[in-house]
Amino acid sequence: MNVIKRILGVIWFLLGPSVTFFLIAGAVKNIDSSGNKDINNPVIWVIIIAIFVPIAIGLMIFGWYAIKNEYEHLPEDSDHLNFE
């Protein structure tokens, strides 16, 4: 199970920047001042990018912890938590 967590950690860690890249590339491709559709409006793209970039950063953080094997042993109850 730990091997699966590490593999998925690599996938999530690489998924964050790739999603951000494709969002920005899609915005650059679709924003057009002469267009009259909603996809050509830059405000829509700024909102979409502003919402999904923190999600992508969270995926990268989650993947980093999975790669570093931080999820190897999960606590079963609050007595197993160590706040040092």
PEVENMO-V122587 format. One line per field, one symbol per residue. phi: phi as a letter, one per 20 degrees, with the letter a starting at -180 (. if undefined). burial: I if it has 16 or more other ideal C-beta (glycine too) atoms within 10 Angstrom, else O. A space follows every 10 residues. Layout:
# PEVENMO-V122587
phi = ???
burial = ???
This chain:
# PEVENMO-V122587
phi = .fffffffff fffefgffff fffffffffe fbfefdeffe efffffffff eeffffffff ffffffffmf efcefebffe eddd
burial = OOOOOIOOIO OIIOOIOOII OOIOOOIOOI IOOOOOOOOO IOOOIOOOOO OOOOOIOOII OIIOOIIOOO OOOOOOOOOO OOOO
